[in-house]
Amino acid sequence: MHKIRDWLFIGKYRDSMSLPLLNSYTIGAMLHLAEDVRHDDIEILYLPIDDGVPIKQDTLKRGIDFIVEQKTQGKIVMSACGAGISRSTSFAMGALMQVEGLDLWAAYEAVLEHHPDAFPLAPLVMSLGDYFDQPVGKEEASEKTLLMHVDRKRRG
């Protein structure tokens, strides 16, 4: 599990199943993109998203709005998917873009700072760019995420 902001975490399926782990970080809400996980006292929105395929704009809106709404209510939110690397990163980036006004690449850098394995696949980055009116082509999305990912890994 990776703390991106005081109010935002990224996790994987295994993290989302561990109630003691979630409670230790006082997770109050979870956007889950891989499985319909349920826990008492944690607000959960399940949006089944396939990795590596474009995300529909209304689905992005639902997920990002959920994260922002839960943050507004004072809850700590976790964005979770199978591996906690691509889909969950994409929605966390979207929340940062909406809440903090970051552009696409600044949002990715903000995530990488705390989650060096974060690596959203090109179709997800492209969907996010389109949603925020910051369109990127597939080649740019693939190359820039890879370069930023490798650079962050080198810097540790």
C-alpha positions as CSV (number, residue, x, y, z in Angstrom):
1,M,0.0,0.0,0.0
2,H,1.3,3.4,-0.9
3,K,0.5,6.7,0.7
4,I,0.3,9.4,-2.0
5,R,-1.3,12.1,0.1
6,D,-2.6,12.1,3.7
7,W,-6.1,11.4,2.2
8,L,-5.1,9.2,-0.8
9,F,-3.6,5.7,-0.9
10,I,-3.0,3.2,-3.8
11,G,-3.3,-0.5,-3.1
12,K,-3.6,-3.9,-4.6
13,Y,-6.2,-6.6,-4.2
14,R,-4.4,-8.2,-1.3
15,D,-4.2,-4.9,0.5
16,S,-7.9,-4.4,0.0
17,M,-8.8,-7.7,1.6
18,S,-6.9,-7.0,4.8
19,L,-9.2,-5.2,7.2
20,P,-6.4,-4.9,9.8
21,L,-4.2,-3.2,7.2
22,L,-7.0,-0.9,6.1
23,N,-7.9,0.0,9.7
24,S,-4.2,0.7,10.5
25,Y,-4.3,3.5,7.9
26,T,-7.9,4.5,8.8
27,I,-9.1,3.9,5.3
28,G,-12.7,5.1,5.2
29,A,-13.5,4.6,1.5
30,M,-12.2,2.5,-1.3
31,L,-12.5,2.7,-5.1
32,H,-12.0,-0.9,-6.3
33,L,-11.4,-1.6,-9.9
34,A,-10.7,-5.3,-9.9
35,E,-13.1,-7.1,-7.4
36,D,-16.3,-6.4,-5.5
37,V,-14.7,-6.3,-2.1
38,R,-16.8,-5.5,0.9
39,H,-16.0,-4.4,4.5
40,D,-18.3,-3.0,7.1
41,D,-17.7,0.7,7.9
42,I,-15.8,1.3,4.6
43,E,-17.6,3.0,1.8
44,I,-16.8,1.1,-1.4
45,L,-17.4,1.8,-5.0
46,Y,-16.7,-1.1,-7.3
47,L,-16.1,-0.2,-11.0
48,P,-15.0,-3.2,-13.0
49,I,-12.3,-1.9,-15.3
50,D,-10.2,-4.1,-17.6
51,D,-6.5,-3.1,-17.6
52,G,-5.0,-2.0,-20.8
53,V,-8.2,-0.8,-22.5
54,P,-9.6,2.8,-22.7
55,I,-11.8,3.9,-19.8
56,K,-15.2,5.3,-20.7
57,Q,-15.5,9.0,-19.7
58,D,-18.6,8.4,-17.5
59,T,-16.7,5.6,-15.7
60,L,-13.7,7.9,-15.1
61,K,-16.1,10.6,-13.8
62,R,-17.8,8.2,-11.4
63,G,-14.5,7.0,-10.0
64,I,-12.8,10.3,-9.7
65,D,-15.9,12.0,-8.3
66,F,-16.2,9.2,-5.7
67,I,-12.6,9.7,-4.5
68,V,-13.1,13.5,-4.3
69,E,-16.5,13.2,-2.6
70,Q,-15.1,10.9,0.1
71,K,-12.1,13.2,0.6
72,T,-14.5,16.1,1.0
73,Q,-16.3,14.1,3.7
74,G,-13.0,13.8,5.5
75,K,-12.3,10.1,4.7
76,I,-9.0,8.6,3.7
77,V,-9.5,6.9,0.4
78,M,-7.7,4.0,-1.2
79,S,-7.8,3.4,-5.0
80,A,-7.3,-0.4,-5.5
81,C,-6.9,-2.8,-8.4
82,G,-5.4,-6.2,-8.9
83,A,-1.7,-5.3,-8.7
84,G,-2.0,-1.6,-7.5
85,I,0.1,-0.4,-10.5
86,S,-2.0,0.7,-13.5
87,R,-5.8,1.1,-13.0
88,S,-5.6,2.3,-9.4
89,T,-2.8,4.7,-10.3
90,S,-4.9,6.2,-13.1
91,F,-7.8,7.0,-10.8
92,A,-5.5,8.4,-8.2
93,M,-3.9,10.6,-10.8
94,G,-7.3,11.8,-11.8
95,A,-8.2,12.7,-8.2
96,L,-5.0,14.7,-7.9
97,M,-5.7,16.5,-11.1
98,Q,-9.1,17.4,-9.9
99,V,-8.3,18.3,-6.3
100,E,-4.9,19.9,-6.8
101,G,-5.2,21.2,-10.4
102,L,-2.2,19.2,-11.5
103,D,-1.7,18.4,-15.2
104,L,-1.4,14.8,-16.3
105,W,2.3,14.5,-16.1
106,A,2.6,16.3,-12.8
107,A,0.0,14.0,-11.3
108,Y,2.0,11.0,-12.5
109,E,5.1,12.4,-11.0
110,A,3.3,13.0,-7.7
111,V,2.2,9.4,-7.6
112,L,5.7,8.1,-8.6
113,E,7.2,10.1,-5.8
114,H,5.5,7.7,-3.3
115,H,4.9,4.7,-5.5
116,P,7.9,4.0,-7.7
117,D,6.2,0.9,-9.2
118,A,3.2,2.9,-10.5
119,F,2.9,2.4,-14.2
120,P,-0.5,3.2,-15.8
121,L,-0.8,1.6,-19.3
122,A,-1.1,3.9,-22.3
123,P,-4.8,3.5,-23.0
124,L,-5.6,4.5,-19.4
125,V,-3.3,7.6,-19.6
126,M,-4.9,8.5,-22.9
127,S,-8.4,8.2,-21.4
128,L,-7.3,10.4,-18.4
129,G,-5.8,13.0,-20.8
130,D,-9.0,13.1,-22.8
131,Y,-11.2,13.5,-19.7
132,F,-9.2,16.5,-18.5
133,D,-8.9,18.0,-22.0
134,Q,-5.1,17.2,-22.1
135,P,-5.1,14.7,-25.0
136,V,-2.0,12.6,-25.6
137,G,-1.3,10.1,-28.3
138,K,-0.5,6.4,-27.7
139,E,3.1,6.8,-28.5
140,E,3.6,9.8,-26.2
141,A,1.6,8.1,-23.4
142,S,3.7,4.9,-23.7
143,E,7.1,6.6,-24.0
144,K,6.6,9.3,-21.4
145,T,5.2,7.0,-18.7
146,L,8.1,4.5,-19.4
147,L,10.7,7.3,-19.2
148,M,9.3,8.8,-16.1
149,H,9.0,5.3,-14.5
150,V,12.6,4.4,-15.3
151,D,13.9,7.7,-14.2
152,R,12.1,7.4,-10.8
153,K,13.5,3.9,-10.4
154,R,17.0,5.1,-11.0
155,R,16.7,7.9,-8.5
156,G,15.3,5.5,-5.9
